[in-house]
Amino acid sequence: MVLIALIAGVALYYLQVYAYYEEVAVEDANVQFVSLISGEAEPLTFENYKGIDSLSSPLRYRACYEMPTSLAMMTETYQIADEAAPRVAPDWFDCFDARQIGADLEAGIAIGFMGQKDVTYGIDRIVAVYDDGRAYAWHQINDCGEVVFDGNPAPENCPPPPESTR
C-alpha cells in the first residue's frame, strides 16, 4: 500500500512539474507590447530568449529575455499593466523567479507591461521589464476571464466568450 502511494505521489509530482512543459523555440517567441497609441500589440526586438509553455494550460507560459529598448522609452510608448502578478514557474526553469519579480514590481524596480491582450480568451501576456533590459513574461487571467471562468456571463465590456467556456 505504501509503495503504491509512493509511486502515485512521484507520478503526480512529475506530471505537475515536468511532463507537460515544452521549450519555446526562439523563432516561435512572440515578444510584443501593446501600444498606447493604437492599442494593438507590436513586435519588439529581443535577445537571449528562453521560454516554456504547455498545451495543458494557457497559464503555464513563462519567458526570460533581454530588451535592447530603454525602459524610459517603453513607459512612454507601451501600456503599463498595473496589476502584474507573476505566477511561480517550475524550479527547473531557473531564470524565472516569480517571488523576486513580484517584489521588484511592488518596489518599482521593474515595470509591468501589457505584452498581448487575450492571447487566448481571458488570458493576457504580461511582461516585467527592468532598467538593465532584463524582461520576464507570463500569462495572467484578465478581468473578463475571471468572470467567465467562474461560470458567469461575460460583462458588457468583454468580448463574447468562446463556446468552450460556456
N, C-alpha and C positions, 0 to 999 in steps of 0.2 A: 504494500500500500504506500509506504514512504517512498519507494523507488519510483512508482508511477507518479506520485505528486511531484517529486523532484524533476522527473523528465518533463512533465507538463509545465512546470514552472520555468524551466530552462527554455522550452519551446516557445512559451508565451513571451518571455523576455526577448528572445531572438526575433520573433515576429514583430514586436513593437519597436525595437531599437535598430534592427539591421535589414530585415527582409524586404521591405517594400521600397526602400530608397534606391534611387539611381542617380548617378552623377549627371549633371547637365553639361553638355559639351559647350565649349566657348562659342562655337558657331551657332548654337541654339540659344545662347544667352540673349535675353530681350531686355536690355538696360534702357529704360525710358523714364522720363519725368513729365508730369502734367504741367503744361504751360499756363501761366497766369493769364495770358492774353487770349489764347484760343480755347483753353480748357481741354485740349487734346494732348495725348501722350506723344512726346517727341523723343527720338533716339539720341543718346549721348555716347561719346567715346568713353572707353574704359580700358583698364589694363589689369592683368593678373587675376582673372576671374576664376572663382571656384564656387560651384553651386551643386545643390542636391534638390531632388523633387521626388514625388511619388504619385502614382496614379490612384492610390487608395484614398487620398485626401488632398484637397487643394491647399490645406493649411500647412503641409509639410515642406513647402518650398523655403529654402534658405540660400543665401549667396553672400560671398565676400569678394570685394574687388577694390580697385583704386580708381579715383576720378581725377583726371588732369584739370578739370574745370574748377575755378576758385569758388569757395563757399560763398563769398560775398556776391558774386555774380549769380550764383544759383538762387540765393534768397530773393533776389530782385526779379528772377525770371520764372521760377517754378513754384507750384503750390506747396505750402508747408502743411504737413499732417500734424495737427495739434495733439491728437490722441494716439500717437505712435506708441505701441507697446509690443516689443519684440517677444516672440514665442521661443521657448527653450528648444535648442537643437540637440540632436544626439551627441553624446560625449565624444564620439569618434570624429565628428565634424568640428575639429578643434579651432578653426578660425573664427567661429561664431559663438560669442559669449553673451547670451541674451541678458543676463543679470547686469553685466558691466555696461552693455549698450543702453539698457533701460535706465541705469543710474546716470549715465552720461547725458542721456536725453533730458532727464529731470533737472540735472545741474546746468544744462545749457552748453555742455562741452560738445555735444553733437546736435544736429538739427534733423528732424524727421521730415521727409518729403513724400508727396503722393507720387509714386512711381507709375502706377497704372490703375485706373478705376475699373472695377468689375472685370478682373482677369477671368473670372468665371462669376456667375450671378452671386452677388452678395459678398464677394471677396475682392479686396484691394491689395495691390502690392505697395508696400511701404519701404522706404529706403532711409536709413540713418547715415548722414554724411558728417565727417569730421573735417576740421580746418586743414589737416595734413593730407586730405584726399581719400582717406580710408572710407569705404562705404559698405554697409551691411543691409541686405534686403530680406524681407519675409512677407508672407501673406497674412492678412488680418481681416476678420469679419467686419463689414461695414454696417451702417445703421439699417439699411434695407434687409441685409442678410440676417441680422439679429432678430428682426420681427418675423420674417418669413420662415426662418429655420426653427422658430418656436411654434410654428403651426398656425400663425395668424395671417390674415390677408395683408398684402403689401400696402403700405401707406400711399397716399396720393402722389407724393413727390418721388416715388420709386417706380422703376420700370416694372412691367408685369413679370412675375417670376416664370421660369420655365415649367413645363408640365411636370417634370420630375420632382419638383419641390412642393407641389400641391397635394 
